Amino acid sequence: MKHISLLGCGLMGTPMGHRLLAAGFSLTVWNRSADKTAALAQAGARVAPTAAQAVQGADLVITMLTDGQAVHDVLFEGDGSAIHGLRPGALVVDMGSITPAQAKAHAARLLVHGVACVDAPVSGGTLGAEAGTLAIMAGGEAADVAKAQPVLQHLGRVVHVGPAGCGQLTKLANQVIVGVSIGAVAEALLLARQGGADMAQVRLALRGGFAESRVLEVHGERMVTGDFAKRGSLAVQLKDLRNALTTAQSMGFDAPVSQALTALFADAAMHGDAELDQSALFLELERRQATTGPA
């Protein structure tokens, strides 16, 4: 594949675009807020004024958008939507986080136009996007995943997890684990601080034992230092947890742990933390304490 289009140049899309340019692909980009394409334009990408124009002639189209409604609108709604520029035989790879039901619906609608689709959400955050170490969970036909592999390998590790929608289902499972882990790390560090321990040293003591995790390593450090600048937003984490609950309900699956964490993230968003990093759940749990205890 030579010609790639990227629809969505936000926190994740921009570093992914830089990696594709560095790998030698011809890249055309589009974003609803045109100013967000500037960094990729300076790096050599062509900027298109509409999604339809961005995907014209593309072999593979990557979408990295905020939610399922945004993906639907960019693909299908209005004269400037991608469906008016996609050629039969093209492949759409949706790398944002949406519901499995939405992913299936998008794939079915694209197929009518002769366009294949893979739902391939990612985990690893902006650090993984910059380093090309994203975990990529791919749902769709095996042949289509294989077709996308030469491009996606520059962004991370691809695992085919099943038919259409299964990539998004796997991402929801990932987000449940991440959300629960953030909550556990935050509560544990606050508990230790309340009893007089040094949070930084507690985190260091836990590293390498059974409590070790990427969340303890990365998000735990942000909690210790009070650095809640947005890398992956709390609002997106909340959106994904709500999608997980919706999907679980549709399958008749009881998810009490996810319900509890969703309520905590919702409270954090309500208290003004939505546009902070998801590690800012720490602040919500901190607010719940009668006192913060010794520093």
VENPE-V767854 format. One record per backbone hydrogen bond with DSSP energy under -1.0 kcal/mol. CO is the residue of the C=O (numbers start at 1). NH is the residue of the N-H. E is the energy in kcal/mol with one decimal. If there is no record, write none. Layout:
<<CO | NH | E> <CO | NH | E>>
This chain:
<<2 | 26 | -2.0> <3 | 59 | -2.4> <3 | 60 | -1.5> <4 | 28 | -2.3> <5 | 62 | -3.2> <6 | 30 | -2.0> <7 | 64 | -2.7> <10 | 14 | -2.1> <12 | 16 | -1.7> <13 | 17 | -2.6> <14 | 18 | -2.2> <15 | 19 | -1.7> <16 | 20 | -1.9> <17 | 21 | -2.3> <18 | 22 | -2.3> <19 | 23 | -1.4> <20 | 25 | -2.0> <21 | 24 | -1.5> <26 | 4 | -3.0> <27 | 46 | -2.6> <28 | 6 | -2.6> <29 | 48 | -2.6> <30 | 8 | -2.6> <33 | 36 | -2.0> <34 | 37 | -1.9> <35 | 38 | -1.4> <37 | 41 | -2.4> <38 | 42 | -2.4> <39 | 43 | -1.0> <40 | 45 | -2.7> <41 | 44 | -1.3> <46 | 29 | -3.1> <50 | 54 | -1.9> <51 | 55 | -1.7> <55 | 58 | -2.2> <59 | 91 | -1.6> <60 | 5 | -2.3> <61 | 93 | -3.4> <62 | 7 | -3.2> <63 | 95 | -3.0> <67 | 71 | -2.1> <68 | 72 | -2.5> <69 | 73 | -2.7> <70 | 74 | -2.6> <71 | 75 | -2.4> <72 | 76 | -2.9> <73 | 77 | -1.6> <74 | 82 | -2.9> <75 | 83 | -2.5> <78 | 81 | -1.6> <80 | 52 | -2.2> <81 | 84 | -1.5> <82 | 85 | -2.6> <82 | 86 | -2.0> <87 | 90 | -2.1> <90 | 116 | -1.9> <91 | 61 | -2.9> <92 | 118 | -2.6> <93 | 63 | -2.1> <94 | 120 | -3.1> <99 | 103 | -2.2> <100 | 104 | -2.4> <101 | 105 | -2.1> <102 | 106 | -2.6> <103 | 107 | -2.3> <104 | 108 | -2.3> <105 | 109 | -2.2> <106 | 110 | -2.4> <107 | 111 | -2.1> <108 | 112 | -1.1> <110 | 113 | -1.3> <110 | 115 | -2.2> <111 | 114 | -1.9> <114 | 89 | -2.9> <116 | 92 | -2.7> <118 | 94 | -2.2> <119 | 139 | -3.0> <121 | 137 | -2.4> <123 | 135 | -2.9> <124 | 128 | -1.9> <125 | 129 | -2.1> <126 | 130 | -2.4> <127 | 131 | -2.0> <128 | 132 | -1.4> <128 | 133 | -2.1> <134 | 157 | -2.5> <135 | 123 | -1.6> <136 | 159 | -2.3> <138 | 161 | -2.7> <139 | 119 | -1.9> <141 | 145 | -2.2> <142 | 146 | -2.4> <143 | 147 | -1.7> <144 | 148 | -1.8> <145 | 149 | -1.2> <148 | 151 | -1.5> <148 | 152 | -2.6> <149 | 153 | -2.5> <151 | 154 | -1.6> <152 | 155 | -2.3> <152 | 156 | -1.4> <155 | 134 | -1.9> <157 | 136 | -3.0> <159 | 138 | -2.6> <162 | 140 | -2.5> <163 | 166 | -2.4> <165 | 169 | -1.9> <166 | 170 | -2.2> <167 | 171 | -2.1> <168 | 172 | -2.2> <169 | 173 | -1.9> <170 | 174 | -2.4> <171 | 175 | -2.7> <172 | 176 | -2.1> <173 | 177 | -2.0> <174 | 178 | -2.7> <175 | 179 | -2.8> <176 | 180 | -2.7> <177 | 181 | -2.3> <178 | 182 | -2.7> <179 | 183 | -2.2> <180 | 184 | -2.5> <181 | 185 | -2.8> <182 | 186 | -2.6> <183 | 187 | -2.4> <184 | 188 | -2.4> <185 | 189 | -2.5> <186 | 190 | -2.3> <187 | 191 | -2.4> <188 | 192 | -2.3> <189 | 193 | -2.4> <190 | 194 | -2.8> <191 | 195 | -1.4> <192 | 197 | -2.4> <193 | 196 | -1.7> <198 | 202 | -2.6> <199 | 203 | -2.7> <200 | 204 | -2.0> <201 | 205 | -2.6> <202 | 206 | -1.9> <203 | 207 | -1.2> <206 | 209 | -1.8> <209 | 212 | -1.7> <213 | 217 | -2.2> <214 | 218 | -3.0> <215 | 220 | -2.3> <218 | 222 | -1.6> <219 | 223 | -2.2> <220 | 224 | -2.2> <221 | 225 | -2.4> <222 | 226 | -1.2> <222 | 227 | -1.7> <228 | 277 | -2.5> <232 | 278 | -1.9> <233 | 237 | -2.0> <234 | 238 | -2.5> <235 | 239 | -2.3> <236 | 240 | -2.5> <237 | 241 | -2.2> <238 | 242 | -2.4> <239 | 243 | -2.2> <240 | 244 | -2.2> <241 | 245 | -2.1> <242 | 246 | -2.4> <243 | 247 | -2.5> <244 | 248 | -2.6> <245 | 249 | -2.6> <246 | 250 | -1.9> <247 | 251 | -1.1> <248 | 253 | -3.1> <249 | 252 | -1.2> <255 | 259 | -2.1> <256 | 260 | -2.1> <257 | 261 | -2.2> <258 | 262 | -2.5> <259 | 263 | -1.9> <260 | 264 | -1.6> <261 | 265 | -2.6> <262 | 266 | -2.5> <263 | 267 | -2.0> <264 | 268 | -2.2> <265 | 269 | -2.3> <266 | 270 | -2.4> <267 | 271 | -1.8> <268 | 273 | -2.2> <269 | 272 | -1.7> <273 | 276 | -1.9> <274 | 235 | -2.3> <276 | 234 | -2.8> <277 | 280 | -2.4> <278 | 281 | -1.5> <279 | 282 | -2.0> <280 | 283 | -1.2> <281 | 285 | -2.2> <282 | 286 | -2.4> <283 | 287 | -2.2> <286 | 289 | -1.5>>
